[in-house]
Structures are given as structure tokens and as C-alpha cells.
């Protein structure tokens, strides 16, 4: 469980990037809700990665 929690930030960033890639592939780049949601996922993922890895030590 600790290893999954350690990579939670990376998982969120990958999900956000996958949403952006899917939007680009389908041509749905004018929907601000989806693009903003993926931006929030990426930012939260980066912050979570930094905070969680400072707190968890092996």
C-alpha cells in the first residue's frame, strides 16, 4: 500500500496527460471543462508527488 501511495502523484499526472492526449486525438480541444480538469489533475499530481515523497521514507 505504501508503494501505491508513493506513486499516487505520478498516476494523477499520467491520467491528466492521457485526458489531454485523448482530447487532442478526438479533436475536442475547445471544451474548457475537460481541459481545465486535466490541468487540475496534473497540478494536483505534481504537488501530491512532492508532498507525499517528503513524508514517506523507505
C-alpha positions in Angstrom: 0.0 0.0 0.0 2.9 2.4 0.8 4.3 1.9 -2.7 1.0 2.7 -4.3 0.7 5.8 -2.2 4.2 6.8 -3.2 3.3 6.8 -6.9 -0.1 8.4 -6.5 1.2 11.8 -7.8 2.7 10.2 -10.9 -0.5 8.3 -11.5 -2.6 11.5 -11.4 -0.2 13.2 -13.8 -0.4 10.3 -16.2 -4.2 10.4 -16.1 -4.2 14.1 -16.7 -1.8 13.7 -19.7 -3.9 10.8 -21.1 -7.0 13.0 -21.0 -5.1 15.8 -22.9 -3.9 13.3 -25.5 -7.4 11.8 -25.9 -8.9 15.3 -26.3 -6.3 16.1 -29.0 -6.9 12.8 -30.8 -10.6 13.3 -30.9 -10.3 17.0 -31.8 -12.2 18.1 -28.7 -9.8 20.9 -27.8 -12.5 23.6 -27.3 -14.1 22.1 -24.2 -12.7 24.1 -21.3 -14.2 21.9 -18.7 -12.3 18.8 -19.8 -9.1 20.7 -20.4 -9.3 22.5 -17.1 -10.0 19.3 -15.3 -6.9 17.6 -16.8 -4.8 20.7 -15.8 -6.1 20.4 -12.3 -5.2 16.7 -12.2 -1.7 17.4 -13.4 -1.1 20.2 -10.9 -2.5 18.2 -8.0 -0.5 15.2 -9.1 2.8 17.2 -9.1 2.0 18.7 -5.7 1.0 15.3 -4.3 4.1 13.7 -5.6 6.3 16.3 -3.9 4.4 16.3 -0.6 4.0 12.5 -0.3 7.6 11.7 -1.1 8.8 14.2 1.5 6.7 12.5 4.2 7.3 8.8 3.2 10.7 7.5 3.8 11.7 3.9 3.0 
